[in-house]
């Protein structure tokens, strides 16, 4: 569908409700007074709890009965294929249906100034940070984020003003709309944090990924358009010619906006912002790692170029509390800090481990990595993971999550990874179950140590199990 004509109180049904973006759009539609229902399977927090909190019921499984009573519109998530029973039932009717990005662009973003934050890494944190900055600047923005910012406690907000800040995912839209999601988000301003190969299940290689991001850049208007781009990413630099919008760059050592005088604090880092050679103030950020310095710098650069009041921008960045599942401390039983993170691409995994190990220099950091994403369960990054995980002080690995449907010769091998890491001297243990990981960490960790758990899924409930074990439960 293109345009929408939903009457007040219309019934909108979401197929694949518990995806982060889907749950967010469902909340936005409920805020607009629509009746919202949805279906999913194998649900887990934080989206399941967010939906429960806002009163949207989850139908378990993709059954044809979920379309009764007949909805006025169905939003189909990208996890759905034509083979799902509910999708087959939908296609056999004349019920109008659309994708999440199409609905976002037409119904929610509409004519507002759309700020799209895109890139292989850092987009959730940067989107959350920029949404908070816009909020604190009094712009009454709407937003949709692929995570839950702690400053807002939910992943979306209905716009009351002329701004909408959205995380621009390069993954495809739906089985009937095979384009990157951000194509539908009507970008007027964009932040591009990084470009690397990812999503091996839909992209053939780096050139295809670059082409997707180039398409986003081409959508920015020549008049009034703005691109804020990472100056230190060669892949980003290679596609800047695709936009006619104004281009502003950022980086630690290169770019129009740079971070200087970086120092650690008790909660994160501080640094001076120098814009085109001119000092623009000192930023305090409650985040760690060079990549998060860049995320904060990107948000500051965008806000500055858009003319937002810099005093409020600086105060908002200092007050940013982070995002759930991004370097989130979920407990510290017996003075052993347990940190949850979403990292799954090799670059993000390496950067996260290094940042956490630098943060806890007096203890030992035990890293746990689950190969769960569509790409990490394939062997396309087999050697890259060996290089990324070799920086870990101690590492625990389970077998890859559910590799059914992936040809055997294309599957990631935890066994090979462990052999390669041991050959390089890494302290690594292969564990057959979540309980085995929990027990082995419990036997080794001491007060002052930290445990870093990296997964983009529920990871078999390891979080509560580990907290209980370390706490003596």
C-alpha positions as CSV (number, residue, x, y, z in Angstrom):
1,X,0.0,0.0,0.0
2,X,1.0,3.6,-0.4
3,X,-1.5,6.0,1.2
4,X,-3.6,5.2,4.2
5,X,-7.2,6.1,5.0
6,X,-7.7,4.8,8.5
7,X,-10.8,6.0,10.4
8,X,-10.6,6.9,14.0
9,X,-10.5,3.9,16.2
10,X,-9.7,1.5,13.3
11,X,-8.3,-1.9,14.1
12,X,-4.7,-2.4,13.2
13,X,-3.1,-5.8,13.5
14,X,0.6,-6.4,13.7
15,X,2.1,-9.7,12.4
16,X,5.4,-10.2,14.1
17,X,4.5,-7.8,16.9
18,X,7.5,-8.2,19.2
19,X,10.2,-7.0,16.9
20,X,11.6,-3.9,18.5
21,X,10.4,-1.6,15.7
22,X,7.1,-3.4,15.3
23,X,6.3,-3.0,19.0
24,X,7.3,0.6,18.9
25,X,5.0,1.3,15.9
26,X,2.2,-0.6,17.7
27,X,2.6,1.7,20.6
28,X,2.5,4.8,18.4
29,X,-0.7,3.6,16.7
30,X,-2.3,2.9,20.1
31,X,-1.4,6.4,21.2
32,X,-3.3,7.6,18.1
33,X,-6.4,5.9,19.4
34,X,-6.4,2.8,17.1
35,X,-7.3,-0.6,18.4
36,X,-4.1,-2.6,18.2
37,X,-3.6,-6.4,18.3
38,X,-0.6,-8.5,17.3
39,X,0.9,-12.0,17.0
40,X,4.4,-13.4,17.5
41,X,6.2,-16.4,18.9
42,X,9.1,-17.1,21.3
43,X,8.7,-13.6,22.8
44,X,11.1,-12.2,25.4
45,X,11.9,-8.9,27.2
46,X,12.3,-6.0,26.9
47,X,9.6,-5.7,24.1
48,X,7.2,-8.3,25.6
49,X,7.2,-6.4,28.9
50,X,6.8,-3.0,27.1
51,X,3.8,-4.3,25.2
52,X,2.3,-5.7,28.4
53,X,2.8,-2.4,30.2
54,X,1.0,-0.4,27.4
55,X,-1.8,-2.9,27.2
56,X,-1.3,-4.6,23.8
57,X,-2.1,-8.3,23.9
58,X,0.2,-10.8,22.2
59,X,-1.3,-13.7,20.3
60,X,1.0,-16.7,20.5
61,X,1.9,-18.2,17.1
62,X,1.1,-17.1,13.6
63,X,-2.4,-18.7,13.2
64,X,-5.1,-17.8,10.7
65,X,-7.5,-17.3,13.6
66,X,-5.5,-14.2,14.6
67,X,-7.3,-12.3,11.7
68,X,-10.6,-12.7,13.5
69,X,-12.3,-10.3,14.0
70,X,-11.3,-8.8,10.7
71,X,-8.8,-5.9,11.1
72,X,-8.9,-2.8,9.0
73,X,-5.2,-2.9,8.3
74,X,-2.4,-5.5,8.9
75,X,1.2,-4.4,9.4
76,X,3.5,-7.3,8.3
77,X,6.9,-7.6,10.0
78,X,10.0,-8.7,8.1
79,X,10.2,-12.0,10.1
80,X,7.1,-13.1,8.3
81,X,7.3,-15.2,5.1
82,X,4.6,-16.2,2.6
83,X,4.7,-19.7,4.2
84,X,3.4,-18.6,7.6
85,X,-0.2,-19.7,8.1
86,X,-1.3,-16.3,9.1
87,X,0.3,-14.7,6.1
88,X,-1.3,-17.2,3.7
89,X,-4.7,-16.4,5.3
90,X,-4.1,-12.7,4.9
91,X,-3.2,-13.0,1.2
92,X,-6.4,-15.0,0.6
93,X,-8.5,-12.0,1.8
94,X,-8.9,-8.4,0.6
95,X,-7.7,-7.0,4.0
96,X,-5.4,-4.1,3.3
97,X,-1.8,-4.8,4.4
98,X,1.5,-2.9,4.5
99,X,5.0,-3.0,5.9
100,X,6.2,-1.3,9.1
101,X,8.4,1.3,7.3
102,X,5.6,2.2,4.9
103,X,3.2,2.7,7.8
104,X,5.9,4.7,9.7
105,X,6.5,7.0,6.7
106,X,2.9,7.7,5.8
107,X,1.1,7.7,9.1
108,X,3.6,8.8,11.8
109,X,6.4,10.7,10.1
110,X,4.2,12.3,7.4
111,X,5.4,15.9,6.8
112,X,7.7,16.3,9.8
113,X,11.4,16.9,9.7
114,X,12.7,13.3,9.7
115,X,16.1,12.7,11.3
116,X,17.3,9.2,10.3
117,X,20.2,7.7,12.1
118,X,21.8,4.9,10.1
119,X,24.9,2.7,10.0
120,X,26.2,-0.7,10.8
121,X,27.1,0.2,14.4
122,X,26.0,2.7,17.0
123,X,22.6,3.7,15.5
124,X,20.5,2.7,18.5
125,X,22.6,4.6,21.0
126,X,23.0,7.6,18.7
127,X,19.2,7.7,17.9
128,X,18.4,7.5,21.6
129,X,20.9,10.2,22.4
130,X,19.6,12.5,19.7
131,X,15.9,11.9,20.7
132,X,16.8,12.9,24.3
133,X,18.6,16.0,23.1
134,X,15.7,17.0,21.0
135,X,13.3,16.4,23.9
136,X,15.4,18.5,26.3
137,X,15.6,21.3,23.7
138,X,11.9,21.6,23.9
139,X,11.2,20.3,20.4
140,X,8.5,17.8,21.5
141,X,9.9,15.2,19.0
142,X,8.5,11.8,18.1
143,X,10.9,9.0,17.9
144,X,11.3,5.3,17.2
145,X,14.3,3.4,18.4
146,X,15.6,-0.2,18.1
147,X,16.0,-0.4,21.9
148,X,14.7,1.2,25.0
149,X,16.4,4.4,26.1
150,X,16.6,4.7,29.9
151,X,15.7,8.4,29.8
152,X,12.3,7.5,28.3
153,X,11.7,3.9,29.5
154,X,10.1,2.9,26.1
155,X,11.3,2.7,22.5
156,X,8.9,5.3,21.0
157,X,7.2,8.6,21.5
158,X,4.4,10.2,19.6
159,X,5.4,13.5,18.1
160,X,3.8,16.7,19.4
161,X,6.0,19.0,17.3
162,X,7.6,19.1,13.9
163,X,10.5,16.6,14.5
164,X,10.8,12.8,14.3
165,X,14.0,11.0,15.1
166,X,14.2,7.4,13.9
167,X,16.7,4.6,13.8
168,X,17.2,3.7,10.1
169,X,17.7,0.0,9.7
170,X,19.2,-1.2,6.4
171,X,17.5,-4.6,6.8
172,X,14.8,-5.3,4.2
173,X,11.2,-4.3,4.8
174,X,8.9,-7.2,4.2
175,X,8.5,-10.2,1.9
176,X,6.5,-8.0,-0.5
177,X,8.7,-5.0,-0.2
178,X,12.4,-5.9,-0.5
179,X,14.1,-2.6,0.1
180,X,16.0,-1.2,3.1
181,X,13.6,0.1,5.8
182,X,15.0,3.6,5.8
183,X,13.9,4.1,2.2
184,X,10.4,4.8,3.6
185,X,11.4,7.2,6.4
186,X,11.5,10.5,4.3
187,X,14.9,11.6,5.6
188,X,15.6,15.3,5.7
189,X,18.6,14.9,8.0
190,X,20.7,11.7,8.3
191,X,23.5,10.6,10.5
192,X,25.8,7.8,9.0
193,X,27.9,6.2,11.8
194,X,29.6,3.4,9.9
195,X,29.3,1.1,6.9
196,X,30.5,-2.6,7.1
197,X,29.3,-5.8,5.6
198,X,26.5,-7.3,7.6
199,X,23.2,-9.2,7.1
200,X,24.7,-11.9,5.0
201,X,21.2,-13.5,4.7
202,X,20.1,-10.6,2.4
203,X,23.2,-8.8,1.2
204,X,25.7,-10.6,-1.2
205,X,28.7,-8.5,-0.1
206,X,30.0,-5.1,1.0
207,X,29.2,-3.5,-2.4
208,X,25.5,-4.4,-1.9
209,X,25.5,-2.9,1.6
210,X,27.2,0.3,0.4
211,X,24.6,0.6,-2.3
212,X,21.8,0.4,0.3
213,X,23.3,3.3,2.3
214,X,24.0,5.2,-0.9
215,X,20.3,5.0,-1.6
216,X,19.6,6.6,1.7
217,X,22.0,9.4,1.0
218,X,20.4,10.0,-2.4
219,X,17.0,10.6,-0.7
220,X,18.3,13.6,1.2
221,X,17.0,16.9,-0.3
222,X,19.5,19.3,-1.8
223,X,17.8,22.3,-0.2
224,X,17.6,22.0,3.6
225,X,19.0,18.5,3.7
226,X,21.9,17.5,6.0
227,X,24.2,14.5,6.3
228,X,26.4,14.0,9.4
229,X,28.9,11.4,8.5
230,X,31.8,9.5,10.1
231,X,35.0,11.0,8.7
232,X,37.1,8.0,9.8
233,X,35.2,5.3,7.9
234,X,36.5,4.6,4.4
235,X,33.3,3.0,3.3
236,X,31.3,6.0,4.4
237,X,33.7,8.3,2.6
238,X,33.3,6.3,-0.6
239,X,29.6,7.0,-0.9
240,X,29.4,10.7,0.2
241,X,29.1,11.7,-3.4
242,X,25.7,10.1,-3.6
243,X,24.1,13.0,-1.7
244,X,23.3,16.5,-2.8
245,X,22.6,17.6,0.8
246,X,25.0,19.6,3.0
247,X,27.7,17.2,4.4
248,X,29.3,17.6,7.8
249,X,31.8,15.1,9.2
250,X,32.9,14.0,12.6
251,X,35.7,11.9,14.2
252,X,38.3,11.6,16.9
253,X,41.2,12.7,14.7
254,X,39.5,13.7,11.4
255,X,36.4,15.6,10.4
256,X,34.6,19.0,10.9
257,X,33.7,18.0,14.5
258,X,36.4,16.4,16.6
259,X,36.8,15.1,20.1
260,X,39.9,16.4,22.0
261,X,41.2,16.0,25.5
262,X,39.4,12.8,26.2
263,X,39.5,11.8,29.9
264,X,37.8,9.1,31.9
265,X,35.3,9.9,34.7
266,X,33.6,7.8,37.4
267,X,30.6,7.3,35.0
268,X,32.1,7.6,31.5
269,X,34.2,10.1,29.6
270,X,34.6,13.9,29.1
271,X,36.0,15.6,26.0
272,X,36.3,18.9,24.2
273,X,34.4,19.4,21.0
274,X,36.3,21.3,18.3
275,X,34.2,22.3,15.3
276,X,36.2,23.5,12.2
277,X,39.0,24.5,14.5
278,X,36.8,26.4,17.0
279,X,36.2,25.2,20.6
280,X,32.5,24.4,21.1
281,X,32.6,23.3,24.8
282,X,33.3,20.2,26.8
283,X,30.9,17.2,26.7
284,X,30.4,14.8,29.6
285,X,29.0,11.4,28.5
286,X,27.9,8.5,30.7
287,X,29.2,5.9,28.2
288,X,32.5,4.2,27.6
289,X,34.5,3.3,24.6
290,X,35.8,5.2,21.6
291,X,32.7,4.2,19.6
292,X,30.4,5.9,22.1
293,X,32.5,9.1,22.0
294,X,31.8,9.1,18.3
295,X,28.1,8.5,18.9
296,X,27.9,11.5,21.2
297,X,30.0,13.6,18.8
298,X,27.6,12.7,15.9
299,X,24.6,13.7,18.0
300,X,26.2,17.0,19.0
301,X,27.2,17.8,15.4
302,X,23.7,17.2,14.1
303,X,22.1,19.3,16.9
304,X,24.6,22.1,16.3
305,X,24.1,22.1,12.5
306,X,20.3,22.0,13.0
307,X,20.5,25.2,15.2
308,X,19.4,23.6,18.5
309,X,20.5,25.6,21.6
310,X,24.0,24.3,22.4
311,X,23.8,24.9,26.2
312,X,20.7,22.6,26.4
313,X,22.4,20.1,24.0
314,X,25.4,19.9,26.2
315,X,23.3,19.4,29.4
316,X,21.1,16.8,27.7
317,X,24.1,14.7,26.6
318,X,25.5,14.9,30.1
319,X,22.1,13.6,31.4
320,X,21.8,10.7,28.9
321,X,21.5,7.5,30.9
322,X,22.1,5.0,28.1
323,X,20.0,2.2,26.5
324,X,18.8,-1.1,27.8
325,X,21.0,-4.0,26.6
326,X,23.8,-1.6,25.6
327,X,26.5,-1.8,28.2
328,X,23.7,-2.2,30.7
329,X,24.8,-3.2,34.2
330,X,22.0,-5.6,35.3
331,X,23.4,-6.4,38.7
332,X,26.5,-6.7,40.9
333,X,26.1,-9.7,43.2
334,X,29.0,-10.1,45.6
335,X,30.7,-7.2,43.9
336,X,30.8,-9.0,40.5
337,X,29.4,-6.7,37.9
338,X,27.2,-8.3,35.3
339,X,26.8,-6.3,32.0
340,X,24.4,-7.0,29.2
341,X,25.2,-5.9,25.6
342,X,23.6,-6.3,22.2
343,X,27.0,-6.6,20.3
344,X,27.0,-9.3,17.6
345,X,29.0,-7.9,14.6
346,X,32.8,-8.6,15.0
347,X,33.7,-5.0,15.1
348,X,31.1,-4.2,17.8
349,X,32.1,-7.3,19.8
350,X,35.8,-6.3,19.8
351,X,35.1,-2.7,20.7
352,X,32.7,-3.7,23.5
353,X,35.1,-6.2,25.1
354,X,38.0,-3.6,25.0
355,X,35.8,-0.9,26.5
356,X,34.6,-3.0,29.3
357,X,38.0,-4.5,30.1
358,X,39.4,-0.9,30.2
359,X,36.6,0.1,32.5
360,X,37.4,-2.7,35.0
361,X,41.2,-2.8,35.1
362,X,41.5,-4.1,38.6
363,X,39.5,-7.3,38.1
364,X,39.1,-9.8,35.4
365,X,36.4,-9.6,32.7
366,X,34.7,-12.8,31.7
367,X,33.1,-12.4,28.2
368,X,30.2,-14.5,26.9
369,X,29.3,-14.4,23.3
370,X,26.3,-16.0,21.6
371,X,26.2,-16.3,17.8
372,X,22.5,-15.6,17.3
373,X,22.0,-13.1,14.5
374,X,21.3,-14.3,11.0
375,X,24.9,-13.4,9.9
376,X,26.8,-14.6,13.0
377,X,25.2,-18.0,12.7
378,X,26.9,-18.3,9.3
379,X,30.6,-18.7,8.7
380,X,31.0,-15.5,6.7
381,X,32.7,-13.9,9.8
382,X,34.3,-17.1,11.2
383,X,37.9,-15.7,11.0
384,X,36.7,-12.2,12.0
385,X,35.2,-13.5,15.2
386,X,38.5,-15.2,16.0
387,X,40.3,-11.9,15.7
388,X,37.6,-9.9,17.6
389,X,37.3,-12.3,20.5
390,X,41.0,-12.8,20.9
391,X,41.2,-9.6,22.9
392,X,39.1,-11.2,25.7
393,X,40.8,-11.9,29.0
394,X,38.5,-14.9,29.4
395,X,35.8,-16.2,27.1
396,X,32.9,-18.6,27.3
397,X,31.1,-19.7,24.1
398,X,28.0,-21.8,23.5
399,X,27.2,-23.5,20.2
400,X,25.5,-21.1,17.7
401,X,21.8,-20.5,18.2
402,X,19.5,-22.6,16.0
403,X,21.2,-23.1,12.6
404,X,18.3,-25.0,11.0
405,X,17.8,-23.8,7.5
406,X,21.5,-22.8,7.0
407,X,23.4,-25.2,4.7
408,X,26.0,-27.1,6.8
409,X,28.9,-25.8,4.7
410,X,27.8,-22.2,5.5
411,X,27.4,-22.6,9.3
412,X,29.4,-20.8,11.9
413,X,31.4,-23.3,14.0
414,X,32.0,-22.6,17.7
415,X,34.3,-25.6,17.8
416,X,36.6,-24.2,15.1
417,X,36.5,-20.8,16.8
418,X,37.6,-22.2,20.1
419,X,40.4,-24.2,18.4
420,X,41.6,-21.0,16.6
421,X,41.5,-18.9,19.8
422,X,43.3,-21.5,21.9
423,X,46.0,-21.7,19.2
424,X,46.5,-18.0,19.8
425,X,46.6,-18.3,23.6
426,X,43.1,-17.1,24.4
427,X,41.6,-18.4,27.7
428,X,38.4,-19.8,26.1
429,X,35.9,-22.5,27.1
430,X,33.3,-24.1,24.9
431,X,30.1,-24.8,26.9
432,X,27.3,-27.1,25.7
433,X,24.5,-25.3,27.7
434,X,23.6,-22.1,29.4
435,X,23.7,-23.8,32.8
436,X,27.3,-24.9,32.1
437,X,28.3,-21.3,31.3
438,X,26.7,-20.1,34.5
439,X,28.4,-22.8,36.6
440,X,31.8,-22.3,35.1
441,X,31.7,-18.5,35.5
442,X,30.3,-18.9,39.0
443,X,33.3,-21.1,39.9
444,X,35.9,-18.6,38.6
445,X,34.6,-15.1,39.2
446,X,35.7,-13.2,42.3
447,X,34.7,-9.9,43.8
448,X,35.9,-7.0,41.7
449,X,35.5,-9.0,38.4
450,X,33.0,-8.3,35.7
451,X,30.9,-10.5,33.3
452,X,30.1,-9.2,29.9
453,X,27.2,-11.1,28.1
454,X,26.8,-10.3,24.4
455,X,23.7,-11.5,22.5
456,X,21.0,-10.0,20.4
457,X,18.3,-12.3,21.8
458,X,17.0,-13.9,25.0
459,X,20.0,-16.2,25.4
460,X,18.1,-18.9,27.2
461,X,17.5,-16.8,30.3
462,X,21.2,-16.6,31.2
463,X,21.0,-13.2,32.8
464,X,18.8,-14.2,35.8
465,X,20.5,-17.6,36.2
466,X,23.9,-15.9,36.4
467,X,22.8,-13.2,38.8
468,X,21.4,-15.9,41.1
469,X,24.5,-18.1,40.9
470,X,26.9,-15.2,41.6
471,X,24.7,-14.1,44.4
472,X,24.9,-17.5,46.0
473,X,21.4,-18.7,45.0
